[in-house]
Amino acid sequence: MDFPGLIQFLAEQPLLSLAIVAIFVTTLGGMLRRPSPTLGRLLQGIGNLGLVAALLLTIAQVARFTTGRDLALPQLDMPLQRVEGGETRVPMDADGHFWLTASVNGTPRRFLVDTGATITAISPETAAAGKVPAKAIPQTVAMRTANGQIRAELATIDELRFGNVVARDLDTVIAPGLGDANVIGMNLLSRLASWRVEGQTLILVPRHPQPVPES
């Protein structure tokens, strides 16, 4: 087993790590209930609190979408991202936002890069086109949008690719309230070696730059 790779993956998935630790502590507490009831109950209580915290943090990841704010739509003549050296550079659009084209499991779609969003979100149309199913055990969160309250489904994108950036097994929500828009959130940006804004250009630096497919 690739333990360094596993550790790196868990470091990039703090909610998953929290849930795993909480389950381990809860199980350990259950095993200790008979020989040491007090310690067992304490550990189970801590583990249950950890699981509740993981659930609340998952919900908080999409809380940014509960502001009722509509997403701006991209302009037809918007410039495309480009790769320079080991960086993907995204120019600001006329609407003041950073838009890029990313492939969702090989299907190209437009995304708004939003550093205020904690989790990546895609529309049902993008999910269908990119063959991104909701989780086998349905998990939904309530979201309030400009069109009212909706239920957003948790899912995982096998591969999201743009420029020289590739993100695999990326957590996302399938949110009907987004309309035709898609959003790249901090759960993807946090995987990068760095990102910054210089003037009117968003600069993304991946940890492991990928070759850019020839068009």
C-alpha positions in Angstrom: 0.0 0.0 0.0 1.2 3.5 -0.9 1.1 5.0 2.6 2.8 8.3 1.7 0.2 8.7 -1.1 -2.6 7.8 1.3 -1.4 10.3 3.8 -1.2 13.0 1.2 -4.7 12.2 0.0 -6.1 12.4 3.5 -4.3 15.7 4.1 -6.2 17.0 1.1 -9.5 15.7 2.4 -9.8 17.1 6.0 -13.5 16.2 6.3 -12.8 12.6 5.3 -9.9 12.4 7.7 -12.1 13.8 10.5 -14.8 11.3 9.8 -12.3 8.3 9.8 -10.8 9.4 13.1 -14.2 9.9 14.7 -15.3 6.4 13.6 -12.1 4.9 15.0 -12.5 6.7 18.3 -16.2 5.7 18.5 -15.3 2.0 17.8 -12.5 2.1 20.3 -14.8 3.5 22.9 -17.3 0.7 22.3 -14.6 -1.9 22.7 -13.6 -0.3 26.1 -17.1 0.0 27.5 -16.9 -3.3 29.3 -13.4 -3.2 30.8 -13.5 0.5 31.4 -17.0 2.0 31.2 -16.1 5.6 32.0 -13.3 5.8 29.5 -15.4 3.9 26.9 -18.3 6.3 27.2 -15.9 9.3 27.0 -14.3 8.0 23.8 -17.7 7.3 22.3 -18.9 10.7 23.1 -15.8 12.3 21.6 -16.2 10.1 18.5 -19.9 11.0 18.1 -19.0 14.7 18.4 -16.4 14.3 15.7 -19.0 12.7 13.4 -21.4 15.5 14.0 -18.7 18.0 13.4 -17.9 16.4 10.0 -21.5 16.5 9.0 -21.9 20.2 10.0 -18.7 21.1 8.2 -19.9 19.3 5.1 -23.1 21.4 5.2 -21.0 24.5 5.9 -19.1 23.9 2.6 -22.2 24.8 0.7 -23.4 27.5 3.0 -21.8 30.1 0.8 -24.5 29.4 -1.8 -27.3 30.3 0.7 -26.8 34.0 0.2 -29.4 34.1 -2.5 -26.9 35.8 -4.9 -27.2 35.0 -8.6 -24.1 33.9 -10.4 -23.0 36.2 -13.2 -23.0 34.6 -16.6 -19.9 34.6 -18.8 -19.6 36.8 -21.8 -19.5 35.3 -25.2 -16.1 36.9 -26.1 -14.4 36.1 -22.8 -10.6 35.2 -23.1 -9.5 31.7 -22.5 -7.0 30.5 -19.9 -3.5 29.8 -21.1 -0.5 27.9 -19.8 2.9 29.7 -19.3 5.7 27.6 -17.8 4.3 25.7 -14.9 1.3 28.1 -14.4 -2.2 28.3 -15.7 -3.1 32.0 -16.1 -6.8 33.0 -16.3 -7.5 36.6 -17.4 -10.4 38.5 -15.7 -13.5 38.8 -17.8 -15.3 42.0 -18.5 -17.8 41.1 -15.7 -15.0 41.2 -13.1 -14.9 37.4 -12.6 -12.5 34.7 -13.6 -14.0 32.2 -15.9 -12.2 29.1 -17.4 -13.1 26.1 -19.5 -12.6 22.8 -17.7 -13.3 19.2 -18.8 -15.5 17.2 -16.4 -14.6 13.6 -17.1 -13.6 14.7 -20.6 -16.7 16.9 -21.2 -15.8 20.7 -21.5 -17.8 23.1 -19.5 -17.5 26.7 -18.3 -16.6 27.4 -14.7 -16.5 30.5 -12.5 -13.5 30.5 -10.2 -14.9 31.6 -6.8 -12.5 31.9 -3.9 -15.4 32.5 -1.6 -17.0 29.1 -2.4 -15.7 26.3 -0.1 -16.8 23.5 -2.4 -17.0 23.0 -6.2 -20.5 22.9 -7.6 -21.9 21.8 -10.9 -25.3 22.0 -12.5 -27.4 18.9 -13.2 -26.8 19.4 -16.9 -23.0 19.3 -16.3 -23.3 16.3 -14.1 -25.3 14.4 -16.7 -23.0 15.4 -19.6 -19.9 14.5 -17.5 -21.4 11.3 -16.1 -21.1 12.5 -12.5 -23.6 10.4 -10.5 -24.8 11.4 -7.0 -23.3 9.2 -4.3 -24.5 5.6 -4.2 -25.9 6.3 -0.7 -27.8 9.5 -1.4 -26.5 12.5 0.6 -28.2 15.8 0.2 -27.9 19.2 1.8 -30.5 22.0 1.8 -29.5 25.1 -0.1 -31.3 28.4 -0.4 -31.0 30.2 -3.7 -32.6 33.1 -5.5 -35.2 30.6 -6.7 -36.0 29.3 -3.3 -34.8 26.3 -1.2 -33.4 23.3 -3.1 -31.8 20.0 -2.3 -28.2 19.7 -3.5 -26.7 16.2 -3.9 -23.2 15.4 -2.9 -21.1 13.7 -5.6 -17.5 13.1 -6.7 -15.9 14.2 -10.0 -13.5 11.5 -11.2 -11.4 14.0 -13.1 -11.6 17.8 -13.6 -9.0 19.2 -16.0 -8.1 22.6 -17.2 -4.8 24.2 -18.4 -2.0 22.1 -16.7 -4.2 21.4 -13.6 -5.8 18.0 -13.0 -7.9 17.2 -9.9 -9.1 13.7 -9.4 -11.7 12.4 -7.0 -13.0 15.9 -6.4 -15.9 16.4 -4.0 -18.7 18.4 -5.5 -22.4 19.2 -5.1 -24.9 18.9 -7.9 -27.0 22.1 -7.4 -30.1 22.7 -9.5 -30.1 26.4 -8.4 -27.0 27.2 -10.3 -28.9 27.0 -13.7 -26.3 26.6 -16.4 -23.4 27.9 -14.3 -20.6 25.8 -12.6 -18.3 26.9 -9.8 -14.7 26.0 -8.9 -14.4 26.3 -5.1 -11.6 26.3 -2.5 -11.6 22.5 -2.1 -9.9 22.4 -5.6 -7.8 25.5 -5.1 -6.4 24.2 -1.8 -4.9 21.3 -3.7 -2.7 23.6 -5.7 0.9 24.5 -4.8 -0.3 28.1 -4.8 -2.7 30.5 -6.4 -2.7 34.3 -6.6 -4.1 37.3 -8.4 -1.8 39.7 -10.2 -3.5 42.7 -11.7 -6.4 41.2 -13.7 -4.9 37.7 -14.0 -5.5 34.7 -11.7 -2.4 32.5 -11.6 -2.8 28.9 -10.6 0.3 26.8 -9.9 -0.4 23.0 -9.5 1.8 20.7 -7.4 2.3 18.4 -10.3 1.8 20.3 -13.7 0.2 18.1 -16.3 0.9 18.1 -20.0 -1.6 20.3 -22.0 -3.5 18.2 -24.6 -2.8 19.4 -28.1 -5.9 20.9 -29.7 
